[in-house]
Amino acid sequence: MVETIGEAFNADWQLFARCVDGRVDLGHAALKCEWRYDLDMMTLVATRGRDFPLASIAGRLRCPRCGNRRISVTFVLPGDRKAERPQRPISRW
């Protein structure tokens, strides 16, 4: 069983994050935040360490667009073609 980001990195897992129920304040209106991103495993291993638990990743993230702390992390195993893979969005700040 894979429990750390080091093990997930060695197994070629991919991680995707998305903002959950965030709002982007435009001053006169608030829009639903649609931020989604393909997390870079090498950066996670380099910044958090190989022994960092996978279960704790979502709790350490914050949406860069709206600041929301509710982030959903999806783990995609190698060869899982059915999984939804979000595209890297074009930032429209």
C-alpha positions, 0 to 999 in steps of 0.5 A: 500500500502506498502511504507517502509521497515518496512511494507515490512518486516511485510508483509514477502516480499523478496528483490533481488538485481543485478548489472546492466551493471557493469564490473569487471576489471581483469587487462588484460580484463573486464568481465560483472558483474553477481552479484545477491543477496537475500537481508536480510530484517532484516538487512535492517530494522536494518540498515536503520530503519523501516520508510526507503522508499522502493523507495530509496533502490536501490539508497543506494546500490553499487555492492560489486564485481565491485563497480557499483552504478546501482543496480536493486532491485526486490520485491517479495511478499509472495506466488509469485512463478513465480518471478525469485529468484536469488541464492546466488552466490559463490564469485569468486574475 
